Amino acid sequence: MTESVDKQRHEEEQKLRKIADRMRSTEKLFISVATSRKWPHGVYLNTSILENLFEHYFRDVDETKDKHEIINADRHKRAAFTMKWLMRLRPIQIERGVKISKTDILIANELFACFAALEHLEISFRDIDENWLRNLLFTLRYRDFCAEAMGSEMYLLEQAVSPASNLSNASISPAQAITR
C-alpha cells in the first residue's frame, strides 16, 4: 500500500514540477513579447489563470496520448494544445483604466498564443507569412478549433517555413509516420 501511495505522490510531484517549469518559461516568453510589442504595464499575465491553464493542458495532452496510444506528444501537438488552452482561458489580462493605444493589445492573447506555438516549433515570428498569420489570428479570435487538427496545421507551417531542415523525415514510410 505504501508503494502505491509513494508512486502517487511521485507522480503528483512530477506533474507539479512540469506545471511550474511551463509557467516559468511562459512567464519569460510573456515578458519578452510584452517588451518587444511595447505593451503598457497594465497588460499582465495572470499567474492563477496560467496555473489552471497548464493543469488542463497536461490533462488534455495525456488524454490524447492515451486515446491514440502515443508515447510522447510531438512539438506540433504541444504547440496546438498550448494555443488551445491559451485561447480558452485567456491569461493575458488588461487592468481597468489602461489606455489602449495599440490594436495588438486587443488581441494580446491571440498574439501570445502564436508566439508560444512558434516557440515550440522553433520558428521566428518574422518568418511567418503575413496572410497566414492574419488568418490564424482570426481563427484563434473568432472560431472554435480542434487541437488535433491545429497540430497538423503546425506541421504544415513548419514545413512551409523550413522544409530543408525537415528532409530527414522524407524517408519515413506512411506507416511509420502514423506510429510516431
Order of alpha helices (4+ residues) and beta strands (2+ residues): alpha-beta-alpha-alpha-beta-alpha-alpha-alpha-alpha-alpha
